Amino acid sequence: MKDEARKNKTSVRRKLFMAGVGFFILVMLVTSFFGKNGYMDIYRARKSCRALEGELQRLEEQKKKLELEIRELETDPGAVEKEAREKLWLMKPDEKVIVIKGR
């Protein structure tokens, strides 16, 4: 009987130990996926980084276009006149402007 009680006691200890190890592994897995600096945080950071890189590329292209426009306005008087006519609706003294609605 003592052997049986000892086996049961050892079996219970072993089960508790295995349950503890299993719980520890489960906690480590959950933490590594959802905890601070876990897989999900890294995934979101990478996604955000890709979006910001796309935005940066778009802004750099816009900057190049604006720099080209600035150079053109500084060197070409015709470009200044064109911009004044299109954006400010300026005209020469004897000109008539025809505005067509619906376009």
C-alpha positions in Angstrom: 0.0 0.0 0.0 2.8 2.3 0.7 4.1 1.8 -2.8 0.7 2.6 -4.2 0.5 5.8 -2.2 4.0 6.8 -3.2 3.2 6.2 -6.9 0.0 8.3 -6.6 1.9 11.1 -4.8 4.7 11.0 -7.5 2.0 10.9 -10.2 0.3 13.9 -8.8 3.6 15.8 -8.5 4.5 14.9 -12.0 1.1 16.1 -13.3 1.4 19.3 -11.4 4.9 19.8 -12.8 3.8 19.1 -16.3 0.8 21.4 -15.9 3.1 24.2 -14.6 5.5 23.7 -17.5 2.6 23.8 -20.0 1.2 26.9 -18.4 4.6 28.6 -18.5 5.0 27.7 -22.2 1.5 29.0 -23.0 2.2 32.3 -21.2 5.5 32.7 -23.1 3.8 32.1 -26.4 0.9 34.5 -25.7 3.4 37.1 -24.5 5.7 36.7 -27.5 2.8 37.2 -29.9 0.6 39.8 -28.1 2.9 41.4 -25.5 4.9 44.5 -25.7 7.4 44.3 -28.5 5.8 41.0 -29.5 5.1 39.7 -33.0 1.9 41.8 -33.4 3.7 45.0 -32.4 6.5 44.2 -34.9 4.0 43.5 -37.6 2.2 46.8 -37.0 5.5 48.7 -36.9 6.6 47.2 -40.2 3.3 48.0 -41.8 3.5 51.6 -40.6 7.1 51.8 -41.8 6.0 50.7 -45.3 3.2 53.3 -45.4 5.6 56.0 -44.3 8.2 55.0 -46.9 5.4 55.3 -49.6 4.4 58.7 -48.2 8.1 59.8 -48.2 8.5 58.7 -51.9 5.4 60.6 -52.9 6.6 63.7 -51.1 10.0 63.5 -52.7 8.4 63.3 -56.1 6.3 66.3 -55.2 9.3 68.2 -54.0 11.2 67.5 -57.3 8.2 68.8 -59.3 8.0 72.0 -57.2 11.7 72.6 -57.5 11.5 72.3 -61.3 8.5 74.7 -61.3 10.6 77.2 -59.1 13.5 77.0 -61.5 11.2 77.5 -64.5 9.5 80.5 -62.9 12.9 82.1 -62.0 14.3 81.7 -65.5 11.4 81.8 -68.0 9.3 85.0 -68.1 6.7 83.1 -70.2 6.2 80.6 -67.4 5.5 83.5 -65.0 2.9 84.9 -67.4 1.3 81.5 -67.9 1.0 81.0 -64.1 -0.4 84.5 -63.6 -3.1 83.8 -66.3 -4.0 80.3 -65.1 -4.0 80.7 -61.3 -4.6 84.4 -60.8 -6.8 85.1 -63.8 -4.7 88.1 -64.8 -5.0 89.5 -68.3 -3.4 92.2 -70.5 -5.2 95.5 -70.6 -6.9 95.0 -74.1 -7.6 91.3 -73.7 -11.1 89.8 -73.3 -11.5 86.6 -71.3 -14.3 84.1 -72.3 -15.3 81.8 -69.5 -17.1 78.6 -70.6 -19.2 77.0 -67.9 -19.5 73.3 -67.6 -15.9 72.5 -68.3 
